[in-house]
Amino acid sequence: MMNPHSRQRQARVLRAVRTLHRWTGISLFLFMAWIGITGGLLGWKKNSGGLLLAPTEKGSTSDLAEWLPLDSLQELAGRYLHAEVAADLPKAIDRMEVRPERGVVKFTFRDHFWGVQIDGATGALLRIERRNADLVEQLHDGSLVDRWLGTDGRFKLFYTSVMSLALLVFSVSGFWLWYGPRRMRVKARHG
């Protein structure tokens, strides 16, 4: 038979864990749902039929010796952006994704969610794309709020720290809520 004081102590621990689990869930429900939705979208971005992320085009050659210099391609990307989307969009590059096997360079811009794919050898425009996956990623990790507030990554750091700690609390408390009662029943049977 289980000691009544031990059983009461375990029951108190279970109630405390249940309360922690409940209040963490209540207070962070919307954020957890948001992370679940945006995380799911990010997982599907390459299989979204171009809705979230356009497919990578194919350029004329994968031979880098035949390619134009990156600074020339960057200049062309800015020109295509202004000619095809809007002349007032900033041309500051966030990143250049060089895909030699596809013969293409993908340009993403720092201040908006447009992208340009250019043939590395000819400089021809292959695709202008709305990069919805980049928007979803910034919504997912909180960096869009940093961008709006001008907080230089501090919000993202706080947000990801709180959410990762919450996931850890949910995992541990959820496991204990499942395991604790079983443990009490086994101890009660075996004394």
C-alpha positions in Angstrom: 0.0 0.0 0.0 1.2 3.5 -0.9 2.1 5.9 2.0 -0.9 8.4 2.2 1.6 11.3 2.6 3.5 10.3 -0.5 0.3 10.0 -2.5 -0.8 13.4 -1.4 2.6 14.9 -2.3 2.4 13.3 -5.8 -1.2 14.6 -6.2 0.0 18.1 -5.3 2.7 17.9 -7.9 0.3 16.8 -10.5 -2.1 19.6 -9.7 0.8 22.1 -9.9 1.9 20.7 -13.2 -1.7 20.7 -14.6 -2.0 24.4 -13.5 1.3 25.3 -15.2 0.3 23.5 -18.3 -3.1 25.1 -18.4 -1.9 28.7 -17.9 0.9 28.4 -20.3 -1.5 27.1 -22.9 -4.0 29.8 -22.2 -1.5 32.6 -22.3 0.3 31.5 -25.4 -2.5 29.8 -27.3 -2.6 32.3 -30.2 1.2 32.3 -30.5 1.4 28.5 -30.6 -1.4 28.4 -33.2 0.4 31.0 -35.2 3.7 29.1 -35.1 1.8 25.9 -36.0 0.1 27.4 -39.0 3.2 29.3 -40.4 5.5 26.3 -39.7 3.1 24.1 -41.7 3.1 26.6 -44.6 6.9 26.7 -44.5 7.1 22.9 -44.7 4.9 23.0 -47.8 6.4 26.0 -49.5 8.2 24.0 -52.2 5.0 21.9 -52.8 2.6 24.9 -53.0 2.4 25.1 -56.8 4.2 28.4 -56.7 1.8 30.0 -54.3 4.4 30.4 -51.5 7.7 29.8 -53.4 8.1 29.9 -57.2 10.1 27.0 -58.7 13.7 27.7 -59.6 14.0 28.3 -63.3 16.7 26.8 -65.6 19.4 29.0 -67.1 21.4 28.5 -70.3 24.5 26.9 -68.8 25.9 25.6 -65.5 29.5 26.5 -66.6 30.5 29.3 -64.3 33.3 30.4 -66.7 30.6 31.5 -69.1 28.7 33.5 -66.4 28.5 37.3 -66.1 30.1 38.8 -63.0 27.8 38.9 -59.9 27.9 42.7 -59.7 26.5 42.9 -63.3 23.8 40.4 -62.5 22.9 42.4 -59.4 22.6 45.5 -61.4 20.3 43.7 -63.9 18.2 42.3 -61.0 17.5 45.9 -59.9 16.6 47.0 -63.4 14.2 44.1 -63.9 12.6 44.8 -60.6 12.0 48.5 -61.5 10.8 47.7 -65.0 8.5 44.7 -64.2 7.2 45.6 -60.7 7.6 49.2 -59.6 10.2 51.9 -60.2 10.1 53.1 -56.6 11.0 49.8 -54.9 14.3 49.8 -53.1 17.0 47.7 -54.8 19.0 46.7 -51.7 19.8 43.0 -52.0 19.2 40.8 -49.0 20.8 37.7 -50.6 21.9 36.2 -53.8 21.3 32.5 -54.2 23.7 31.1 -56.8 22.5 27.9 -58.4 25.2 26.8 -60.7 23.6 23.4 -61.5 20.5 25.3 -62.7 22.4 28.1 -64.4 20.5 30.7 -62.4 21.0 33.4 -59.7 18.0 34.2 -57.4 18.0 37.7 -55.9 15.9 38.6 -52.9 15.5 42.1 -51.7 15.9 43.5 -48.2 12.9 45.8 -47.9 10.1 43.9 -49.7 9.1 40.4 -50.8 9.9 40.4 -54.5 12.5 38.2 -56.1 14.2 38.0 -59.4 15.7 35.0 -61.1 18.3 35.7 -63.8 20.2 33.5 -66.2 23.8 33.5 -64.9 25.4 33.5 -68.4 23.1 35.7 -70.5 21.6 38.0 -67.8 18.2 37.3 -69.2 15.2 37.6 -66.8 13.8 34.2 -66.1 11.2 35.0 -63.4 9.9 37.8 -61.2 8.3 36.3 -58.2 6.3 37.4 -55.1 8.2 35.6 -52.3 5.3 34.8 -50.0 7.5 32.2 -48.2 9.8 34.9 -47.0 6.8 36.8 -45.6 5.6 33.6 -43.9 9.1 33.0 -42.5 9.3 36.5 -41.0 5.8 36.0 -39.5 6.9 32.6 -38.1 10.0 33.8 -36.4 8.9 37.3 -35.3 11.5 39.1 -37.5 8.7 41.0 -39.3 7.8 42.7 -36.0 11.5 43.7 -35.6 11.3 45.2 -39.1 8.2 47.2 -38.2 9.5 48.4 -34.9 13.1 48.8 -36.0 14.4 46.8 -33.0 17.3 45.1 -34.8 16.5 41.5 -33.9 15.7 42.0 -30.2 12.0 41.2 -30.6 12.8 38.0 -32.6 15.3 36.9 -29.9 12.8 37.5 -27.1 9.9 35.9 -29.0 11.8 32.8 -30.1 13.2 32.4 -26.5 9.8 32.6 -24.9 8.2 30.2 -27.5 11.0 27.6 -27.3 10.8 27.7 -23.5 7.0 27.3 -23.7 7.4 24.3 -26.0 9.7 22.8 -23.5 7.3 23.5 -20.7 4.4 21.9 -22.7 6.5 18.8 -23.5 7.7 18.2 -20.0 4.4 19.0 -18.3 2.4 17.1 -20.9 4.5 14.1 -20.4 4.2 14.3 -16.6 0.4 14.7 -16.9 0.4 11.5 -18.8 3.0 9.6 -16.8 2.2 10.9 -13.2 -1.2 9.3 -12.8 0.1 6.0 -14.2 3.0 6.1 -11.7 0.6 6.7 -8.8 -1.6 3.7 -9.9 1.4 1.4 -10.1 2.7 2.5 -6.7 -0.8 2.1 -5.2 -1.0 -1.5 -6.5 2.5 -2.5 -5.4 2.6 -0.7 -2.2 
